[in-house]
Amino acid sequence: MSVLSFVKTHIIGHNLHVTEWTYVDWVTIILAIFKITTFLVLYHFTQLLNMILVALVNSKVVLTYRKMYVNFWSIIPICGEYKMKLFDNIFVFLISSLIPRLQNLITLWELLFNLTVVQQFLQNKENVQIMFTEKSEELKIVQNNIFLTTLIMSNHRSINDYLLIQYILHHKLLSEKEKLSKMNILIEFLYDNDISKYKYLLQIRFISWGTIFRIIQLDIMKEIIMRDENYKITHKDINRFFMQNGNSLAVIFPEVNILTTELAMIQRKIHQDYSPFVSRFYNVLYPRFNTLTEIIRSFKLLQTNDNKTSKRSIFHRKRLSDISDIVTQKIETKFGNTVQNNEINMVVDTDNKISTHSDSTKNIVINQYIYDFTIIYYKISHTDCGHDHNNGDMKINHGIQLEQIVPSLLELLYNNMKNSTDDPIIIMVDIKKHDIRNLLPMRARKLEKWLELQWLRKEELIKQNSDNIRIR
């Protein structure tokens, strides 16, 4: 799908009757988009500024200039010592004050962006109704006050799946905590410069198109344009992410692409011509296996590494501590005595450069269960007769038809408006859990077969849900 087709289908949509909008509708939509883009721009601007400052601190040119600067002013009496201290004080300010504050700002903008997106797209429970099936199982991602590393996989029905899963996970994480407000978060940031207690809300990652990303990151569009659906991320990259970021929620869409009528027909035709023994799907796309097999392999390695770490001797830990002290001394001497006398909490990466992120190994606790989401979007429309999608017949349904749809971003945003006159969107979600201990010993081929069986179950589940729903 080209970029233009993607925007028309998944961003704007084909069922958005713009000509029927009132002035109030236009103002409401523009204000909602403005709120979202404001935090998006602030996030990327602050991130760019932070990258520039970190690169400046790590620059060999700057360090060489500092050496020349010190050599020059060291031979000048009286004011020379003052000039040298002034230069080093600037570095101390950058490293110990400005860069950490920028990092907190990045976290703040992302948190406010996520809360705003959820509010603008899914908060109105009258026009956008989220329902769970009767057989849905409980989603547990926190145990004994420990945030668990959890894998969630889902079919891909709409671009809004990202927002929906974010909403469900936020709702679950906040169910036992006080209700968040953006104003309270801003006040805490201004007075304490610390919003670390909300960081668990930002530990949601999507793994697709060969990369790990958050919904606020725009560079994922570059990966979608430049890569194909079969591009995979390696278990080493996944391992590195978890070791650096700690416990996180990993969400995957094995289908990669969003289900559309045209794409489903093309896929069935290809399978019919070239792979006649492959299962045919009508309500989901055929899953791709690479991401799941690599994540399971990563979990297996993390579990093995955790067991090895717990068995390390105290002598080995003492040696690691000594090495850490040596590295710290190198950092302190790098900027001279003035910086050495200040406690700067920084670490060194593999290139011996100052880094703003800790590379230390985090304690990873893997959830016992994998959670499998099945998502279906329905639209209630008033009509004289309804279409039976399974048999191709027309049937009377009391003047109301419940049809499966693929809502675009703007369509969901418009429906979420309180004054929207559109028919409500119903989002049906089914959650099923699988014991990860049964999957860890599996080889890749068995995992592929297992995933195909889950998609066959989804196919049947979606069909049954559509047949069993009764409109009162």
Sequence and secondary structure as in RCSB ss.txt:
>XXXX:A:sequence
MSVLSFVKTHIIGHNLHVTEWTYVDWVTIILAIFKITTFLVLYHFTQLLNMILVALVNSKVVLTYRKMYVNFWSI
IPICGEYKMKLFDNIFVFLISSLIPRLQNLITLWELLFNLTVVQQFLQNKENVQIMFTEKSEELKIVQNNIFLTT
LIMSNHRSINDYLLIQYILHHKLLSEKEKLSKMNILIEFLYDNDISKYKYLLQIRFISWGTIFRIIQLDIMKEII
MRDENYKITHKDINRFFMQNGNSLAVIFPEVNILTTELAMIQRKIHQDYSPFVSRFYNVLYPRFNTLTEIIRSFK
LLQTNDNKTSKRSIFHRKRLSDISDIVTQKIETKFGNTVQNNEINMVVDTDNKISTHSDSTKNIVINQYIYDFTI
IYYKISHTDCGHDHNNGDMKINHGIQLEQIVPSLLELLYNNMKNSTDDPIIIMVDIKKHDIRNLLPMRARKLEKW
LELQWLRKEELIKQNSDNIRIR
>XXXX:A:secstr
  HHHHIIIIII SS  GGG  HHHHHHHHHHHHHHHHHHHHHHHHHHHHHHHHHHHH HHHHHHHHHHHHHHTT
STTHHHHHHHHHHHHHHHIIIIIHHHHHHHHHHHHHHHHHHHHHHHH  TTTEEEEE TT      EETTEE BE
EEEE    TTHHHHHHHHHHHHHHTTS    HHHHHHHHHHHS  GGGGGGG EEEEETTEEE TT TTHHHHHH
HS TT    HHHHHHHHHHH S EEEE TT S   HHHHHHHHHHHHHH TTS   SSS     HHHHHHHHHHH
HHHHHHHHHHT  HHHHHHHHHHHHHHHHHHHHHT HHHHTS    EE TTS EESS  S     B SEEEEEEE
EEEEEEE SSEE TTT  EE  TTEEEEE    HHHHHHHHSTT  S  EEEEEEEEEEEGGGTTT  HHHHHHH
HHHHHHHHHHHHHHHHHH    
